């Protein structure tokens, strides 16, 4: 069975289980709406949902791109400087020890309730996995290659550019794949804390008005967005790695 066929079969199985739970439990729609009602709401409110989904998508993409860029640069600087590793790595670990929900109100206070605070929130969540995965790959390069570079008189930055970075690209790709999953989490948390648009805001709005079918429709759109983003990131990473190895 091909991957897309397995995905469709899995989705259909999930819908069947969902509908069975509604039937067997005789659940009211304000507790758990059935798939048919959610699909109807998704269609009738498609304009409203897509408008908010576009806002969330912008936040996620900007946070992912900036987080990957800054994380990659940070990993290179950490791998090239023992002083930076000694001073900066404990700070990175400390930032990850702080719950992201605690950061969201502060970012909204500093940056406002618009797009910027949500992008920064996604960036913060993306930054650590990219930096960590890329850094680990940079310092685990085959020592024989590094020894050969020293024998041939290559300097630190030439060795970094021509040996360490190309050899560590699979690690960077692994971090990027994780970041593609985490980025929507940061954007949604930021919207939950304070926003006037976005899927996170829409879910809170629907929940407050007891429109559980709209909340589920928004959640499904968010899940599809995250799956598509991860799939596209994985495809990009595989194509990029294949090209770099050729």
C-alpha positions as a LaTeX table, in Angstrom:
\begin{tabular}{lrrr}
\hline
Residue & $x$ (\AA) & $y$ (\AA) & $z$ (\AA) \\
\hline
Unk1 & 0.00 & 0.00 & 0.00 \\
Unk2 & 1.35 & 3.42 & $-0.98$ \\
Unk3 & 1.81 & 6.13 & 1.65 \\
Unk4 & $-1.05$ & 8.28 & 0.35 \\
Unk5 & $-3.36$ & 5.26 & 0.27 \\
Unk6 & $-2.39$ & 4.41 & 3.84 \\
Unk7 & $-3.06$ & 8.01 & 4.85 \\
Unk8 & $-6.54$ & 7.97 & 3.31 \\
Unk9 & $-7.34$ & 4.61 & 4.89 \\
Unk10 & $-6.17$ & 5.87 & 8.28 \\
Unk11 & $-8.30$ & 9.01 & 7.96 \\
Unk12 & $-11.39$ & 6.97 & 7.02 \\
Unk13 & $-10.80$ & 4.64 & 9.97 \\
Unk14 & $-10.52$ & 7.63 & 12.30 \\
Unk15 & $-13.78$ & 9.09 & 10.97 \\
Unk16 & $-15.53$ & 5.74 & 11.41 \\
Unk17 & $-14.34$ & 5.46 & 15.02 \\
Unk18 & $-15.40$ & 9.07 & 15.64 \\
Unk19 & $-18.91$ & 8.41 & 14.28 \\
Unk20 & $-19.18$ & 5.15 & 16.24 \\
Unk21 & $-18.36$ & 6.98 & 19.48 \\
Unk22 & $-21.09$ & 9.53 & 18.75 \\
Unk23 & $-23.64$ & 6.82 & 18.01 \\
Unk24 & $-22.77$ & 4.46 & 20.86 \\
Unk25 & $-22.49$ & 7.21 & 23.44 \\
Unk26 & $-25.55$ & 9.03 & 22.09 \\
Unk27 & $-23.59$ & 12.26 & 22.49 \\
Unk28 & $-25.14$ & 15.66 & 21.93 \\
Unk29 & $-23.59$ & 17.91 & 19.30 \\
Unk30 & $-22.47$ & 20.44 & 21.93 \\
Unk31 & $-20.32$ & 17.68 & 23.48 \\
Unk32 & $-19.04$ & 15.84 & 20.41 \\
Unk33 & $-20.51$ & 16.70 & 17.01 \\
Unk34 & $-20.52$ & 13.99 & 14.37 \\
Unk35 & $-18.28$ & 14.04 & 11.29 \\
Unk36 & $-21.17$ & 14.99 & 9.01 \\
Unk37 & $-22.05$ & 18.09 & 11.06 \\
Unk38 & $-18.41$ & 19.16 & 11.23 \\
Unk39 & $-18.04$ & 18.69 & 7.47 \\
Unk40 & $-21.18$ & 20.77 & 6.89 \\
Unk41 & $-19.85$ & 23.53 & 9.14 \\
Unk42 & $-16.47$ & 23.37 & 7.42 \\
Unk43 & $-18.19$ & 23.95 & 4.08 \\
Unk44 & $-20.69$ & 26.61 & 5.12 \\
Unk45 & $-18.09$ & 28.59 & 7.10 \\
Unk46 & $-15.21$ & 27.94 & 4.69 \\
Unk47 & $-14.61$ & 31.61 & 3.93 \\
Unk48 & $-14.41$ & 32.58 & 7.59 \\
Unk49 & $-12.24$ & 29.58 & 8.46 \\
Unk50 & $-9.85$ & 30.06 & 5.52 \\
Unk51 & $-9.45$ & 33.74 & 6.34 \\
Unk52 & $-8.27$ & 32.86 & 9.83 \\
Unk53 & $-6.24$ & 29.89 & 8.58 \\
Unk54 & $-4.30$ & 32.24 & 6.28 \\
Unk55 & $-3.31$ & 34.38 & 9.28 \\
Unk56 & $-2.10$ & 31.32 & 11.20 \\
Unk57 & $-0.24$ & 30.02 & 8.15 \\
Unk58 & 1.65 & 33.30 & 7.83 \\
Unk59 & 2.66 & 33.14 & 11.49 \\
Unk60 & 3.80 & 29.54 & 11.17 \\
Unk61 & 5.79 & 30.03 & 7.96 \\
Unk62 & 7.54 & 33.18 & 9.16 \\
Unk63 & 8.35 & 31.58 & 12.53 \\
Unk64 & 9.64 & 28.43 & 10.83 \\
Unk65 & 11.84 & 30.27 & 8.34 \\
Unk66 & 13.29 & 32.69 & 10.88 \\
Unk67 & 13.74 & 29.99 & 13.52 \\
Unk68 & 15.51 & 27.69 & 11.07 \\
Unk69 & 17.77 & 30.52 & 9.84 \\
Unk70 & 18.71 & 31.80 & 13.30 \\
Unk71 & 19.00 & 28.27 & 14.67 \\
Unk72 & 21.34 & 27.23 & 11.86 \\
Unk73 & 23.58 & 30.26 & 12.36 \\
Unk74 & 23.61 & 29.72 & 16.12 \\
Unk75 & 24.61 & 26.06 & 15.71 \\
Unk76 & 27.52 & 27.03 & 13.48 \\
Unk77 & 28.72 & 29.65 & 15.96 \\
Unk78 & 28.45 & 27.21 & 18.87 \\
Unk79 & 30.31 & 24.50 & 16.98 \\
Unk80 & 33.11 & 26.88 & 16.01 \\
Unk81 & 33.66 & 28.53 & 19.42 \\
Unk82 & 34.29 & 26.69 & 22.73 \\
Unk83 & 33.70 & 29.96 & 24.56 \\
Unk84 & 30.27 & 30.34 & 22.96 \\
Unk85 & 29.42 & 26.76 & 23.89 \\
Unk86 & 30.38 & 27.35 & 27.50 \\
Unk87 & 28.43 & 30.61 & 27.80 \\
Unk88 & 25.42 & 30.23 & 25.50 \\
Unk89 & 24.38 & 26.57 & 25.75 \\
Unk90 & 23.28 & 26.84 & 29.41 \\
Unk91 & 21.17 & 29.86 & 28.43 \\
Unk92 & 19.51 & 27.84 & 25.65 \\
Unk93 & 18.68 & 25.03 & 28.07 \\
Unk94 & 17.28 & 27.56 & 30.55 \\
Unk95 & 15.00 & 29.10 & 27.93 \\
Unk96 & 13.59 & 25.66 & 27.14 \\
Unk97 & 12.88 & 25.05 & 30.83 \\
Unk98 & 10.41 & 27.94 & 30.84 \\
Unk99 & 6.89 & 26.81 & 29.80 \\
Unk100 & 5.88 & 28.41 & 26.52 \\
Unk101 & 2.52 & 29.43 & 27.98 \\
Unk102 & 4.43 & 31.63 & 30.42 \\
Unk103 & 6.22 & 33.41 & 27.57 \\
Unk104 & 3.15 & 34.13 & 25.46 \\
Unk105 & 1.64 & 36.86 & 27.72 \\
Unk106 & 5.04 & 38.56 & 27.97 \\
Unk107 & 5.49 & 38.58 & 24.21 \\
Unk108 & 1.99 & 39.99 & 23.74 \\
Unk109 & 2.81 & 42.71 & 26.26 \\
Unk110 & 6.08 & 43.62 & 24.54 \\
Unk111 & 5.13 & 43.10 & 20.90 \\
Unk112 & 1.37 & 43.62 & 20.87 \\
Unk113 & $-1.48$ & 41.35 & 19.86 \\
Unk114 & $-0.68$ & 41.36 & 16.15 \\
Unk115 & 1.35 & 39.10 & 13.88 \\
Unk116 & 4.77 & 39.83 & 15.39 \\
Unk117 & 4.23 & 38.24 & 18.81 \\
Unk118 & 2.87 & 35.03 & 17.22 \\
Unk119 & 5.82 & 34.81 & 14.82 \\
Unk120 & 8.27 & 35.24 & 17.69 \\
Unk121 & 6.42 & 32.58 & 19.68 \\
Unk122 & 6.70 & 30.12 & 16.79 \\
Unk123 & 10.36 & 31.12 & 16.33 \\
Unk124 & 11.17 & 30.36 & 19.97 \\
Unk125 & 9.68 & 26.87 & 19.73 \\
Unk126 & 11.38 & 26.18 & 16.39 \\
Unk127 & 14.78 & 27.56 & 17.37 \\
Unk128 & 15.89 & 24.96 & 19.91 \\
Unk129 & 15.29 & 21.72 & 17.93 \\
Unk130 & 16.99 & 23.18 & 14.85 \\
Unk131 & 19.95 & 24.47 & 16.83 \\
Unk132 & 20.32 & 21.30 & 18.89 \\
Unk133 & 20.08 & 18.86 & 15.97 \\
Unk134 & 22.41 & 20.87 & 13.72 \\
Unk135 & 24.95 & 21.49 & 16.49 \\
Unk136 & 25.10 & 17.79 & 17.42 \\
Unk137 & 25.68 & 16.91 & 13.76 \\
Unk138 & 28.41 & 19.57 & 13.41 \\
Unk139 & 30.45 & 18.30 & 16.34 \\
Unk140 & 30.08 & 14.62 & 15.36 \\
Unk141 & 31.72 & 14.93 & 11.94 \\
Unk142 & 34.13 & 12.11 & 11.09 \\
Unk143 & 37.41 & 13.03 & 12.84 \\
Unk144 & 39.43 & 11.54 & 9.99 \\
Unk145 & 37.99 & 14.16 & 7.65 \\
Unk146 & 38.90 & 16.93 & 10.08 \\
Unk147 & 42.42 & 15.51 & 10.49 \\
Unk148 & 42.87 & 15.43 & 6.72 \\
Unk149 & 41.72 & 19.05 & 6.50 \\
Unk150 & 44.30 & 20.10 & 9.10 \\
Unk151 & 47.05 & 18.23 & 7.26 \\
Unk152 & 46.13 & 20.04 & 4.06 \\
Unk153 & 46.30 & 23.38 & 5.86 \\
Unk154 & 42.61 & 24.25 & 5.88 \\
Unk155 & 41.64 & 26.94 & 8.39 \\
Unk156 & 38.78 & 26.73 & 10.89 \\
Unk157 & 36.18 & 28.47 & 8.74 \\
Unk158 & 37.23 & 26.72 & 5.53 \\
Unk159 & 36.91 & 23.40 & 7.35 \\
Unk160 & 33.52 & 24.47 & 8.68 \\
Unk161 & 32.20 & 25.49 & 5.27 \\
Unk162 & 33.58 & 22.63 & 3.17 \\
Unk163 & 33.51 & 19.69 & 5.61 \\
Unk164 & 31.49 & 20.24 & 8.78 \\
Unk165 & 28.41 & 21.92 & 7.30 \\
Unk166 & 27.98 & 19.54 & 4.30 \\
Unk167 & 28.44 & 16.53 & 6.60 \\
Unk168 & 25.95 & 17.93 & 9.15 \\
Unk169 & 23.15 & 18.74 & 6.69 \\
Unk170 & 21.19 & 15.54 & 7.54 \\
Unk171 & 21.16 & 16.70 & 11.17 \\
Unk172 & 19.89 & 20.12 & 10.13 \\
Unk173 & 17.19 & 18.42 & 8.05 \\
Unk174 & 16.10 & 16.35 & 11.06 \\
Unk175 & 15.79 & 19.51 & 13.16 \\
Unk176 & 13.84 & 21.20 & 10.38 \\
Unk177 & 11.37 & 18.32 & 10.21 \\
Unk178 & 10.76 & 18.61 & 13.94 \\
Unk179 & 10.44 & 22.37 & 13.63 \\
Unk180 & 7.71 & 21.97 & 11.00 \\
Unk181 & 5.65 & 20.07 & 13.60 \\
Unk182 & 6.36 & 22.46 & 16.47 \\
Unk183 & 5.87 & 25.77 & 14.64 \\
Unk184 & 2.03 & 25.58 & 14.55 \\
Unk185 & 2.05 & 24.93 & 18.31 \\
Unk186 & 3.82 & 28.23 & 18.97 \\
Unk187 & 1.47 & 30.21 & 16.72 \\
Unk188 & $-1.66$ & 28.68 & 18.27 \\
Unk189 & $-0.46$ & 29.27 & 21.83 \\
Unk190 & 0.18 & 32.91 & 20.95 \\
Unk191 & $-3.32$ & 33.22 & 19.50 \\
Unk192 & $-4.89$ & 31.62 & 22.55 \\
Unk193 & $-3.26$ & 34.15 & 24.85 \\
Unk194 & $-4.30$ & 37.17 & 22.80 \\
Unk195 & $-5.36$ & 37.65 & 19.19 \\
Unk196 & $-8.18$ & 38.93 & 17.05 \\
Unk197 & $-7.59$ & 36.56 & 14.11 \\
Unk198 & $-6.24$ & 33.09 & 13.46 \\
Unk199 & $-7.35$ & 29.50 & 13.97 \\
Unk200 & $-6.45$ & 29.58 & 17.67 \\
Unk201 & $-8.59$ & 32.67 & 18.16 \\
Unk202 & $-11.38$ & 31.06 & 16.14 \\
Unk203 & $-11.34$ & 27.93 & 18.30 \\
Unk204 & $-11.59$ & 30.00 & 21.48 \\
Unk205 & $-14.39$ & 32.08 & 19.96 \\
Unk206 & $-16.31$ & 28.95 & 18.90 \\
Unk207 & $-15.84$ & 27.34 & 22.30 \\
Unk208 & $-17.08$ & 30.45 & 24.12 \\
Unk209 & $-20.23$ & 30.49 & 21.97 \\
Unk210 & $-20.77$ & 26.70 & 22.30 \\
Unk211 & $-20.24$ & 26.21 & 18.56 \\
Unk212 & $-18.33$ & 22.99 & 19.03 \\
Unk213 & $-18.80$ & 22.01 & 15.39 \\
Unk214 & $-16.95$ & 25.18 & 14.32 \\
Unk215 & $-14.23$ & 24.46 & 16.86 \\
Unk216 & $-13.75$ & 20.96 & 15.47 \\
Unk217 & $-13.76$ & 22.28 & 11.90 \\
Unk218 & $-11.01$ & 24.76 & 12.81 \\
Unk219 & $-9.05$ & 22.01 & 14.55 \\
Unk220 & $-9.25$ & 19.79 & 11.47 \\
Unk221 & $-8.00$ & 22.61 & 9.23 \\
Unk222 & $-5.12$ & 23.18 & 11.64 \\
Unk223 & $-4.24$ & 19.47 & 11.64 \\
Unk224 & $-4.31$ & 19.31 & 7.83 \\
Unk225 & $-2.14$ & 22.44 & 7.69 \\
Unk226 & 0.42 & 20.88 & 10.06 \\
Unk227 & 0.49 & 17.60 & 8.13 \\
Unk228 & 0.94 & 19.38 & 4.79 \\
Unk229 & 3.68 & 21.59 & 6.23 \\
Unk230 & 5.55 & 18.59 & 7.62 \\
Unk231 & 5.18 & 16.69 & 4.33 \\
Unk232 & 6.42 & 19.62 & 2.25 \\
Unk233 & 9.34 & 20.19 & 4.64 \\
Unk234 & 10.26 & 16.51 & 4.47 \\
Unk235 & 10.09 & 16.58 & 0.66 \\
Unk236 & 12.25 & 19.71 & 0.55 \\
Unk237 & 14.82 & 18.17 & 2.90 \\
Unk238 & 15.04 & 14.95 & 0.89 \\
Unk239 & 15.43 & 16.83 & $-2.41$ \\
Unk240 & 18.01 & 19.19 & $-0.90$ \\
Unk241 & 20.05 & 16.35 & 0.62 \\
Unk242 & 19.94 & 14.37 & $-2.63$ \\
Unk243 & 21.19 & 17.38 & $-4.55$ \\
Unk244 & 23.94 & 18.13 & $-2.01$ \\
Unk245 & 25.19 & 14.53 & $-2.16$ \\
Unk246 & 25.25 & 14.39 & $-5.96$ \\
\hline
\end{tabular}
